[in-house]
């Protein structure tokens, strides 16, 4: 093997975290005092989903609320598929998470004291969102994600044991199984430096996937461009099971404007009195659910989709203009400013909105510590399936899940830190049989094709015929992409397309296998629910050595 070109020298780290959102940053801070940590991000930290999260974090902090109520609301939203033990475990740790975030410097909105109109030092302002029976959403105005990002990233950048690398794209996980060794243990990852084009080996004692979701599989989405399902795809190729991939949450209200790419109108706006209306000003949500605008997201999204199809219109309206100007400016400054940039004054005008793919309720199967099927590999945040969300995520439970399972994974890793060693013999990346591509336009065309047929055939309302059309197209595309991947040097666009197409295939297969309508999965061919609901669990096919360009 001495004549085979070798990639740059490997980088060693105790804990390799792939993804720099809320889950990854929290885990890093929890373990960095005792371990060397490296965080990989495809772009800058503020390009992930955490930064753009507007709503907040659900936690029981009010004396009139209770953990039992939060559990009941979550179970109801999850439509009988939540794991009750996981729900109770997660919600019981809500206060601990909020207190830790405050310690990290996250500045949440506080209630104002009536006497002097100053922030209270003891109570947070709590908002109410769809599916919640009480006000329990802690937030920082309408830019909670940015506040969390700024607080955590400041701590991460100052910690001497944390190395943060941007423009680095994980290609695939390295496991003993892929190397033909006994067992299936994660040893590290092959990582592309996007700027130099070089591929390095990152050896690690523990690897954490915190890569976010896969909503870029859809044409219209609230997610940033990096949400291409990388963690789910890499875990699948490494031998991990995935679950409930058919449950894709479509946020009911994304701003409809040709230049307003991926701009979400937070559910909190409806929680504070925003009304959904048809173009003629008629309200319609009460026709679909007694809770009106505060029904769970799947119901609201389907209602909007139904009215748009019935009327042949491109959008509906969300109206908060009946509230006082100062109320709107205080609670929704980001939305107000962003809409003004597009000529919409939300204190005077209605906001045109459409549903958009927003959150993946399924993902990599993990236990209560975030551990996957592969030894020494964890998955946390949106890329994982913990059992919390069931068939539909309740608003603002997602950030709570990030912190709870980041803390749980950190505890487990620290308990095992001294017993796990580095693996010595990891082969370098082999590019001896590939060439530079002169057909990169194929990547863009395939990317666009996937997202369009996923939107048309695997969207808010599904049928057997639509799903089969999607399956036929994804089968052909995967063959083309596999051929392309085996012939040409890799790039970020190619890696994301490869991952996105695989995840789209998992979504389609899961949707075809569910012969009922439940939660976020609604099909005209099976409009009723089965009496005994089950999770959809997919197990990976046998690993093909040709999928990994390494010297085995």
Secondary structure, DSSP 8 states (H G I E B T S, - for coil): -TTS---EEEEEEEEEEE--SHHHHHHHHHHTTTS-EEEE-SS-GGGSHHHH--S-EE---STT--HHHHHHHHHHHTTT-S-HHHHHHHHHTHHHHHHHHHHTT----EEE-TTT--EEEEEE-EE--TT-SS--EE-STT-HHHHHHHHHHHHHHH-TTEEEE-SEEEEEEEETTTTT-SS-BEEEEEEEETTT--EEEEEEEEEEE-----GGGSSSBSS-TT-S-HHHHHHHHHT--EE-TT-EEEEEEEE--TT-TT-B--THHHHTT-EEE-TTS-B-GGGT-TTGGGS-HHHHHHHHHHHHHHHT-S-EEEE-TTS-HHHHHHH-HHHHHHHHHTT--TTTS-EEEEEEEEEES-EEE--TT-B-SSBTEEE-GGGEE-SSSTTS--TTHHHHHHHHHHHHHHHHHHHHGGG----S----B--TT-B--S-THHHHHHHHHHHHHHHHHSSSSB-HHHHHHHHHHHHHHHHHHHHHHHHB---HHHHHHHHHHHHHHHHHHHHHH--S-BTTB-BGGG-S--SS----EE------GGGS-B--
